[in-house]
Amino acid sequence: MLRSKASWLSLSAFLFDLTAVVASWLFAYLVRFNGSVPSDFLSGAMTALIWTLPVYALMFHVFGLYRGLWVFASLPDLMRISKAVAGGGVIVMIGAVMFQPSPIIPRSVLLVSPLMLFLLMGGARALYRATKEFYLYGGLVGQGKPVLVLGAGTAGASLARELSRSGEWRLVGLLDDDVTKHGREIYGYKVLGSFNDLKHWTDAMKVEYAIIAIPSASVETQRRVATLCVRAGIKAMVLPSLTALMPGQGFLSQVRSIDLEDLLGRDAVTIDTPHVEALLRGRVVMVTGAGGSIGSELCRQILRFKPAQLVAFDLSEYAMYRLAEELRERFPDQPVVPLIGDAKDSLLLDQVMSRYAPHIVFHAAAYKHVPLMEEHNAWQALRNNVLGTYRVARAAIRHGVRHFVLISTDKAVNPTNVMGASKRLAEMACQALQQTSNGTQFETVRFGNVLGSAGSVIPKFQQQIAKGGPVTVTHPEITRFFMTIPEASQLVL
């Protein structure tokens, strides 16, 4: 049934195009003779159509004019039409010159008819699409919450197009600092002015929402625009950075609330890709604590470099299930082995490393919450962070692992709490094992404040602010330095 409907639609389009060929051909004669075509020339025109129509029909088929749907007619469709019309026009010209029909076909007809044909075919498709879109989305005009798009580049234009079809949002205009765009329109929406005009337009148009659509802009620009949104008293949303945008998905579906990562006071550090790729490509890599915030991001970053195999090891069944599902979806061609186990289980560690023979082990399994690890859970912190590290490191030595990387913390420096002390002891254990190991290279990486990681102080600050305070900072003049989870994981590599 569906196939017969599609065939009928293609046949209808084909018959319309042939009718357009006849109409453009006769119109060209009318233009040539000022609306009054002599009978002999009219007869010649009809005779010429006998071989002109098959020529154009063949060109329409060769250039695949009926693969696309009229409701989605776009520039590629117009390009195919132009090629088919140009090809048919050239062949008709050659035929007219070679066969010299009587009466002769006027040269102006040979030039005007292809132009008219292109206008008829392209215009009909554009009109059909416009009519269909108005039928589908015309009822949405004037509905939805008013919103401004901040940024009139490629991302802003794509977002404007999607917002025009949204029933939830009503786009009222765009803002951009590029003065050459001011007063211009994008898909019917006007670029009203610069970002500094935001307060004026939000008051004038009663706007409560704005979408920051400048994914390629610097952190300073993003932060400045976000600050303007705060001063204007509107809720700001943002498109992810270019590297975080998911290909194949619409921009509107990826719009999200602003995170602290978006306002990090500097551009993120990027890694030396060739050297990291040389280290990881074709190697078996093992990550303990793979279900955690840092461990899971390490897995994502590692799989970008196409290792021979990734062994993801974690104690939490639920965390491992979520990670395995995500990695299979994002990296379907990469071999991932999800394993449930305790980093303190020496027998299991020996079995895993003997079977998979990892080249590199990233040890991220640890307890990280400072308050939780005090008093009642101090012994568990020591067992997991110290004994667990020692046993994973010993297993790595026994099975010839080339690199062992311990994920530590800046709290291990002059520790003042159980968590920091346990991580410092773990570092000392790795340093001691390095003295007796010839084949395994031990490395320790200390993290600072990682935004969004387990144990980060940021969620606590957010909760305190949401409750109206107070915010329990160590000192009112203290300066804290932060990094994002992807950045931290890249720096480990």
N, C-alpha and C positions, 0 to 999 in steps of 0.2 A: 504493500500500500504506500509506504513512505517512498520507496524507490520509484513507483509510478508517478507520485506527486512531483518528485525531483525532476524526473524526465519531462513531465508536462511543463514545469516551470522553465527548464532549459529550452524546450521547443518553442514556448511562447516568446522567450527572449530572442531566440534565433529568428523567428518570424518577424518580430518587431524590427530587428536590425536590418533584415532584407527589405522591409517596408521603408526603413530610413534610407537605404541605398537608392530605392526608386524615387523617393521624395527629394533627396538631395540632388539626384541626377536631373530630374525635371525642373527643380528650382534653379539649378545652374543655367539651364536653357532659358528660363524666364528672365533671369538677370541679364543674360547675354543679349536677348532680343527685346529688352525693356517691357516685358509682360505680354508680348504678342509674338508667339513662335510661328513661323511659316509652316504650312502643312507638310512640306517635304522634309524640313528639319525635324519636325515633331515625329514624323514617321521613322526617320533615321534614328532618333533618340530611343524610340521604343524598340527598334531592331537591335540597337547596340546593347540594350539591357539584357538581351538574350544571352550574351556572353559575358557581360559585365557582372551580372548577379552571381554566376558560378565562381568567378574570380574572387569576389569579396567573400562569398560563403566559404571558399577554401581558406582564405586568409584568417577568417574568424575562427575556423577550426584549428589551424596551425598554431595560432597564438593563444589558444585556450581561453577564449573570452567567456566561456560558460562554466568555468571552474569556480568562480566566485559568486557570492550572493549579492544581489543588488542592494539589499538592506545594509550591507557592510562595504559598499563601494568606496574605494579609497584611491590614493595616488597610484599604487601598483596596477589597479584596474584601468585607470586612465592611461597609464603607460602602455599596457597591452592593447588598448583600443587604438592609441596613436600609431603603434607599430603595425597593427593589422590594417588600418586605414591607409597608412603611408605605403605599405607593401602592395595593397590592392590598387591604389592610385598609380603607382609606378608601372605595374603590369598593364593596367588599362591604357596608360599613355603609350607604352611600347607597342601594345596591340593596335592602337589607333594609328600610330606612325607606320607600322609594318603593313597593315592590311588596307589602309586608306579607304574606309567605307564611303559610300556615296549616299547622301551628301556627307562631306567631311565633318568630323566632330570638331567644333570650335575649340581652340586652345584654352580660352577662358573657362569653358565647361570642364576641361580636364583639371584645371587648377581650383575652381570654386567648389566643385562637387565634393572632393575629399574634405575640404575645410568644413563645409556644411554638414557632411556626414559625421565628422568628429564631434561637432557641436550638438547634433541631434542625439547621438549615442551617449556621449558623456553627460549631456544635460539631462537626459531622461533618467539615467541612473542616479545622478545627484538629486533630482527632484523626487524620485521614488524614495531614496534614503531619507531626505528631509521630511517627507510626508509621514513615513513610517516612524521616524524618531519623534515627531510631534505627536503622533497617535499614541506611542508608547510612553513618552516622557512629558508631553505637553501639559498634562494635568498636574505635574509636579512643580511647575513654575509658580513661584510665590509661596511655596510651602517649605517647611523645615526651619531649622534654627539658622539665623543669619551668621555668616562666617566670612572672615577676610583671609585671603591667601597671601602670605608674606614671601615674596619671591616670584618673579615673572620670567624665570628661565625655563629650561626644558621640563624640569620637575614640576614647577608651578603651572605650566601650560597643561601638562598631562593631568594634573590634579584638578584644574579648572574644568577640563572636559568630563572627568568622572563625576565631579560635583554637580554638573548640569543634569545628570541623570539620577541624582540621589534624592530620595524622599525625606531623608533625615536632615540634610543640610541645604541651605539656600545661599549660594555664593553672591556676595554683594559687590565684590571688586578685588583687585590685587594691589599690592604695594611693592615697589622695588627702588633701590637707590640709583639704578641706571636711568639718568634723565632722558635718554633717547627713547625710552619706552613709555614715558609719562604721556597720558592722553590717548595712547594706542589701545586697541582692543584685542583680546585673546579669546577666541571662541565666543565672542559677543560680550565679554566682560571687560570693563575698562580698568586700565592701570591708573589708579587714582593719584598716586604720588609716591613719595619716599617713605622709608620706615619711620622717619622722625614725625611724619604726619599721622601716625597711628592713633594717637589720642583724639585728634580732631575728627577722624572718620568714625571711630568707635562711638563717639558721642553723637555725631550727626546721624548715623544710621542705626543706632541702638544695637550695636554688635557686642556680643559677650564672648565670642570664641574667635581664635585665630589659629591658622595652621602655618608653621614655619616650614617652607618648602625650598630650602637652600642647602641640600645635602652635601654639596661640594665646598661650602664656605668654611672658613677657618673657625677655630673654637672662639676666638675673640668676637667675630661677627655674630656667631650663634648666640653667644652670651649677651651681646649688646641688644640683639633683637628680643631675646627673652626678657631682659630687663625692661625694655620699652613696653612689653606686654604687661608686666607686673605694674608698672606705673600707670598704664591705661586702665587697669582694673579688669582685665579680661583673662580668660583661661586660655593658655597657649598649649597647642599640641605640635608635634614635630614629625617630620619624615626622618627615618634613620639615615645614617651616612651612606655614601655610595657603596662602600664595601659591605654594608649590612643589608642593603636592599635585596629582597628576594626576587630573582629573575622569574619572569612569567606570571607574576602577580600584579594586580593593579596597585597603584600608589595609595589610593584611598583606604584600602584594606590594611595597609602597613602603617597608617598614621597612628601614633600613640602619644600618651602623656609624656611630658619632659621628665627625663631621669637626671639624677645628679651627674651621671657619666657625660651627658650632653653639655654640661656646664663646667667640666673639668678645666682648671685654669691654664691649660697648655695643650698643645697638640700631642696626640699619643705618639710614643716612640715606636718605630717600626723595626722589624728584625732584619738581619742580614740573610735574606732568603737563600741565596746559593749555598752558603756554608751550612745552614741548617738542613737544607735538602740533601746535601752530600752526607750528612750525619744520619738522617732518618730513612731516606729512600731505600727500599729493598731490605730493610732491617726488621727484625722482630722487636717490638717495643712493648714494655709492660708498665702499667700505671696502677699503683695501689691507691686506695681511696678514690677510685675513678668515679664514684657516684656523687662526690662532693662538688662544691662550686668550683674550686681550683682544679681538681682532678678531671672533672667532666670537660672543662674548657681546654685542658691539656690534651685530652683525647681528640677534641674537635680540631685543634691546631695541628696535632701530629698527623691526622688522617689527610690533611691538605697536602702533605709531602709524600703520600703513597708509600707507606711502609709495607713490608712483606706481610706483616700481621700485627694487630694490636690486641694485647691481652689486657682486658679491663678487669680489675680485681677490687671487690668492695664487700663489706660486711652486710650492707643494707640491701635486702632483696628488692624493695620497692624502688630505691634509687637506681639500682642496676637495671631493673626492667625499663624504667623511663629512659635511661641513657641508651640502652641497646636499641629500643624502638626509634629513638631520635637518630642515632648514628646509621641505622639501616636505611632510614628514609633519606638522610642527607648524603650518605656515602654508600650507595647500594653496591658498588663494585669493590669496596674495600673490605677485606676479611677482618672481622671483629670477633673476639672470643670473650663473652661476658662470664666472669667467674664469681661465685659467692664464696667468701672465705674470710677468716680472721688473720690479720697480719702477725698475730702472736703464735699461729699454728705452724710450727717448724715442719712437721711432716707434710702438711698440705703444700707449703711453700716449696719444699723439695720436689714434690710430685709435679707441681706446675712448672717450675723452672727446668726440671729434667725433660719434661714433655715438649715444652715450647721453645726452650733455649733462647731467652731474650738477649739481645745485644745491649739494650739500655733499660734500666729500671728507674722510673720516677716514683719516689716514695712520698705520696701526699696524704696517706692515711694518718689521721691524728685527731685528737680532741683539741678544739680551738677556743671555746667560750671561756673567757677568763673568770667571770664570777662563778660559773657553774662548776669549774674545776677546783675551787677552793673548798676547804673543810671536808664535807661529806664525800666528795668525789676525788680527793687528792690522790688516793692510791690508784684509782682507775686511770687517772691522767698519767701517772708515772708508769704503770704497766703498759698502757697503750702507746704512749709517745716514746718511751725509752726502750722497754723490752721489745715492743713491736718493731721499732727501727732496728734494734740490734739483730733480731732474728731474720728480718728481711735482708739486712746487709750481709749476715753470715751465709744465708742461702745464696745470695748473689756471688759471693766469693767461691763457694763450693761448686757452683755450676758455671763458672767462667764468664760471668757478665762483665762486659767491657767498661760500662759506665753506670755508676749508681749516683742518682741525684736526690738529695734530701731537701724537701720543701720545709724550710724553717721560718722563723719570724723575728722581727726586730725586737720583740719582747724578750728574746734570749740574751740580749745585751744587758748586763747588770740586772738580772731578773729580780723582780719584786713580787712575783706571784708564782703559784704552783705551775700554771701553764707555761710561763716563760722559763722557769727552772727546768721543767721536764724537757722542753725543746733544746735548752742548752746542754743538758745531759745527753740528748740524742746526738747533737753535734759532736760532743766529745767522744761518744762511742764510735762515730764514723771516723774521726781523726785517729783514734787508737787503732781501729781496724786497718786504716790506710798504711800504718807502719808495718803491718804483717802481711799485707796483700801486694803481690807483684802484678797480678793480672787485672784487677779491678781498680778503676780510677774513681775515687769518691769526690763528689762535689756537693756543696751546701749552698742553697740560695735562701736568703732572708727576705721575707716580704714585709712591707709596711702596711698601711691601711688600704685594703682592697675593697673598692666599692661593690657592694652586693654579695660579698663572700660570707660564708658561715663564720660567725665570730666577729664580723665587722661592727664597728661602733655606730655606723650610719643608720641602720634600722632603729636603733635605740634613740638616736637623736630625732629621727622622723616621728616616732611615737610620742616623744616628749613635746615636740613642737605642736603636734596635732592636738594634744591635751592642753595646750596653752602654757607649757613650761612648768617648772624651770628646766633648762638644758644643763645637764651635769657635766660640763667641761672641766678638765683638770685645773685650768687657770684661765682667766678672762683674756689674757694676752697670748695664749698659746697658739702656735701655728701648726696645723696638721697638714701632712702631705698625703695625697691619695693617688691610687692608680686603679684602672679598670681591670676586671677579671681577664678579658682578652689580652690586654697589654701585659699584665703580670705573667700570664702563661707564655706569651711570646718571649718575654725577657728571660724566662727560665730556659727556653730553647736556645 
